Amino acid sequence: MPIYEFVDTETGEEFELFLKISEREEFLKDNPTIKGKMSAPMIVGGVDGLRKVDDGFKEVLQKIGEQNPQSNFGREINSAKTGQQGQVNKAVDKWKKKAAKDKKVYK
């Protein structure tokens, strides 16, 4: 139920009432000296930023990360996985550092 603003045309008094639409129409019919006041509508939207990421989307991101394990994205996605992938990442980092010293840049 919305809050409606009203003005009493005899006294100039402004007030608000919490009514259903049908109750508002009936209230205005029963009180001819009271007029509805135009005001901005109260708009209530969804809650931004609190949406849960879909599991299907997470699965797609994981597959992308698995296909590109040496990219920054792949490392971030696969960071929870330890063991062999961690060892591979260390070996690649070591190789990249050595190649950079030899003036060969690989990205």
VEXLOVO-918738 format. One record per residue (C-alpha): residue number from 1; residue in one letter; y, x, z. Coordinates in Angstrom, 1 decimal. Layout:
<sites>
+-----+------+--------+--------+--------+
| seq | type |     yy |     xx |     zz |
+-----+------+--------+--------+--------+
| NUM |    A |      Y |      X |      Z |
...
+-----+------+--------+--------+--------+
</sites>
This chain:
<sites>
+-----+------+--------+--------+--------+
| seq | type |     yy |     xx |     zz |
+-----+------+--------+--------+--------+
|   1 |    M |    0.0 |    0.0 |    0.0 |
|   2 |    P |    3.4 |    1.4 |   -0.9 |
|   3 |    I |    6.6 |    1.5 |    1.1 |
|   4 |    Y |    9.3 |   -0.6 |   -0.4 |
|   5 |    E |   13.1 |   -0.3 |    0.2 |
|   6 |    F |   15.2 |   -3.4 |    0.6 |
|   7 |    V |   18.9 |   -4.3 |    1.0 |
|   8 |    D |   20.2 |   -7.4 |    2.8 |
|   9 |    T |   23.1 |   -8.5 |    0.6 |
|  10 |    E |   24.9 |  -10.3 |    3.4 |
|  11 |    T |   24.9 |   -7.5 |    5.9 |
|  12 |    G |   24.4 |   -4.4 |    3.7 |
|  13 |    E |   21.6 |   -3.3 |    5.9 |
|  14 |    E |   18.9 |   -1.1 |    4.2 |
|  15 |    F |   15.3 |   -1.0 |    5.5 |
|  16 |    E |   11.8 |   -0.2 |    4.4 |
|  17 |    L |    8.6 |   -2.2 |    4.6 |
|  18 |    F |    5.0 |   -1.3 |    4.1 |
|  19 |    L |    3.6 |   -4.1 |    1.9 |
|  20 |    K |    1.1 |   -5.0 |   -0.7 |
|  21 |    I |    2.6 |   -5.9 |   -4.1 |
|  22 |    S |    1.8 |   -9.6 |   -3.7 |
|  23 |    E |    3.3 |   -9.5 |   -0.2 |
|  24 |    R |    6.5 |   -8.0 |   -1.6 |
|  25 |    E |    6.9 |  -10.7 |   -4.1 |
|  26 |    E |    6.3 |  -13.4 |   -1.5 |
|  27 |    F |    8.8 |  -11.7 |    0.9 |
|  28 |    L |   11.5 |  -11.7 |   -1.7 |
|  29 |    K |   10.9 |  -15.4 |   -2.5 |
|  30 |    D |   11.1 |  -16.3 |    1.2 |
|  31 |    N |   14.3 |  -14.3 |    1.7 |
|  32 |    P |   16.8 |  -14.9 |   -1.1 |
|  33 |    T |   19.5 |  -12.7 |    0.5 |
|  34 |    I |   17.3 |   -9.6 |    0.4 |
|  35 |    K |   17.0 |   -7.6 |   -2.8 |
|  36 |    G |   14.6 |   -4.8 |   -3.6 |
|  37 |    K |   16.2 |   -1.4 |   -3.9 |
|  38 |    M |   15.3 |    0.8 |   -6.8 |
|  39 |    S |   13.9 |    4.2 |   -5.6 |
|  40 |    A |   11.9 |    7.0 |   -7.0 |
|  41 |    P |    8.2 |    6.3 |   -7.0 |
|  42 |    M |    6.0 |    8.1 |   -4.6 |
|  43 |    I |    3.5 |   10.0 |   -6.7 |
|  44 |    V |    0.4 |   11.5 |   -5.1 |
|  45 |    G |   -1.4 |   14.1 |   -7.2 |
|  46 |    G |   -4.6 |   16.0 |   -6.8 |
|  47 |    V |   -4.9 |   19.0 |   -4.6 |
|  48 |    D |   -4.2 |   22.1 |   -6.6 |
|  49 |    G |   -6.0 |   25.3 |   -6.0 |
|  50 |    L |   -8.9 |   23.9 |   -4.0 |
|  51 |    R |  -11.3 |   23.1 |   -6.8 |
|  52 |    K |  -14.8 |   24.5 |   -6.6 |
|  53 |    V |  -15.9 |   26.6 |   -9.6 |
|  54 |    D |  -18.8 |   24.9 |  -11.4 |
|  55 |    D |  -22.2 |   26.6 |  -11.1 |
|  56 |    G |  -22.6 |   26.6 |  -14.8 |
|  57 |    F |  -19.4 |   28.5 |  -15.3 |
|  58 |    K |  -20.5 |   31.0 |  -12.7 |
|  59 |    E |  -23.8 |   31.5 |  -14.6 |
|  60 |    V |  -21.9 |   32.2 |  -17.8 |
|  61 |    L |  -19.7 |   34.7 |  -16.1 |
|  62 |    Q |  -22.8 |   36.4 |  -14.6 |
|  63 |    K |  -24.4 |   36.6 |  -18.1 |
|  64 |    I |  -21.3 |   38.2 |  -19.5 |
|  65 |    G |  -21.2 |   40.7 |  -16.7 |
|  66 |    E |  -24.9 |   41.6 |  -17.2 |
|  67 |    Q |  -24.3 |   42.1 |  -20.9 |
|  68 |    N |  -21.3 |   44.4 |  -20.2 |
|  69 |    P |  -22.3 |   46.2 |  -17.1 |
|  70 |    Q |  -19.9 |   49.2 |  -17.6 |
|  71 |    S |  -16.8 |   47.1 |  -18.0 |
|  72 |    N |  -14.5 |   46.4 |  -15.0 |
|  73 |    F |  -15.6 |   42.7 |  -15.2 |
|  74 |    G |  -19.2 |   43.6 |  -15.3 |
|  75 |    R |  -18.9 |   45.9 |  -12.3 |
|  76 |    E |  -17.1 |   43.2 |  -10.3 |
|  77 |    I |  -19.7 |   40.6 |  -11.2 |
|  78 |    N |  -22.7 |   42.9 |  -10.5 |
|  79 |    S |  -21.2 |   44.5 |   -7.4 |
|  80 |    A |  -23.5 |   42.4 |   -5.2 |
|  81 |    K |  -26.5 |   44.0 |   -7.0 |
|  82 |    T |  -27.4 |   47.3 |   -5.5 |
|  83 |    G |  -30.0 |   49.8 |   -6.4 |
|  84 |    Q |  -30.5 |   50.7 |  -10.0 |
|  85 |    Q |  -27.2 |   49.2 |  -11.3 |
|  86 |    G |  -25.3 |   51.1 |   -8.6 |
|  87 |    Q |  -27.0 |   54.4 |   -9.7 |
|  88 |    V |  -26.2 |   53.7 |  -13.3 |
|  89 |    N |  -22.5 |   53.1 |  -12.5 |
|  90 |    K |  -22.3 |   56.4 |  -10.6 |
|  91 |    A |  -23.9 |   58.3 |  -13.4 |
|  92 |    V |  -21.6 |   56.8 |  -16.0 |
|  93 |    D |  -18.5 |   57.5 |  -13.8 |
|  94 |    K |  -19.7 |   61.1 |  -13.4 |
|  95 |    W |  -20.2 |   61.4 |  -17.2 |
|  96 |    K |  -16.7 |   59.9 |  -17.8 |
|  97 |    K |  -15.0 |   62.4 |  -15.4 |
|  98 |    K |  -16.8 |   65.3 |  -17.1 |
|  99 |    A |  -15.9 |   64.0 |  -20.6 |
| 100 |    A |  -12.2 |   63.6 |  -19.5 |
| 101 |    K |  -12.1 |   67.2 |  -18.3 |
| 102 |    D |  -13.5 |   68.3 |  -21.7 |
| 103 |    K |  -10.6 |   66.4 |  -23.3 |
| 104 |    K |  -12.9 |   63.7 |  -24.7 |
| 105 |    V |  -11.8 |   60.3 |  -23.7 |
| 106 |    Y |  -14.4 |   57.5 |  -23.6 |
| 107 |    K |  -13.5 |   54.1 |  -22.5 |
+-----+------+--------+--------+--------+
</sites>
